[in-house]
Amino acid sequence: MHSTKLVILGRDGILNEYREDHVKAPDEWLPIKGALEAVSRLNHAGWHAVVATNQAGIGRGMIDMSSINAVHLRMNQCLLQQGARVDAVFYCPHTPEEHCNCRKPMPGMMLDIGRRYGVDLRQVPMVGDTLRDLLAARAAGCEPHLVLTGRASAIGDSQLHEMLAQVPGTHAHADLPAFAEFLLERDHVVDSESGGLS
């Protein structure tokens, strides 16, 4: 295991606006305000970002592989315009009824990412906007983070507390910029305590 600084991000509701009917075409992929700039800040601080996303629309026949590739091309172009990048996109194409091991809340995608990058997933923050994401993070051994955008933007305080209680140790943030600020501030504290050595 080496010390690659890696963060796993959900896609819909974290980087881009969530759509009930799935993002089926490039023009339906609309970035959340500040999210791409947050990825850029992390990249410039030495963090690699990887996306892990459930895409049941593939299994349901709502989107094909050429369309999803076109959506991710737009995502990467939008990131590039902000001086940001994601290293890879891992996605589960299955419907819930298929009971696969890669669809969150199962940990399969994260375990694949851990193997691909040779990282200890206990050192990897994972960001999502649903309880399913938090459960997947816990199952994989990642550090769970919730952003209150996407699907989480509609939950009330009591539901939020209930969700956080189900996955102890979860950090909640207003949005991806707030998560990035948290991570970079924590990096700074760690660097300071180690005498400036990272």
Buried (B, 14 or more C-beta within 10 A) or exposed (E): EEEBBBBBBBBBBBBBBBBEEBBBEBEBBBBBEBBBBBBBBBBEBEBBBBBBBBBBBBBEEEBEEEBBEBBBEBBBEBBEEBEBEBBEBBBBBBBEEEEBEBBBBBBBBBBBBBEEBEBBBEBBBBBBBBBBBBBBBBBBBBBBBBBBBBBBBEBEEEEBEEBBEEBEEBBBBEBBBBBBBBBBEEBEEEEEEEEEEE
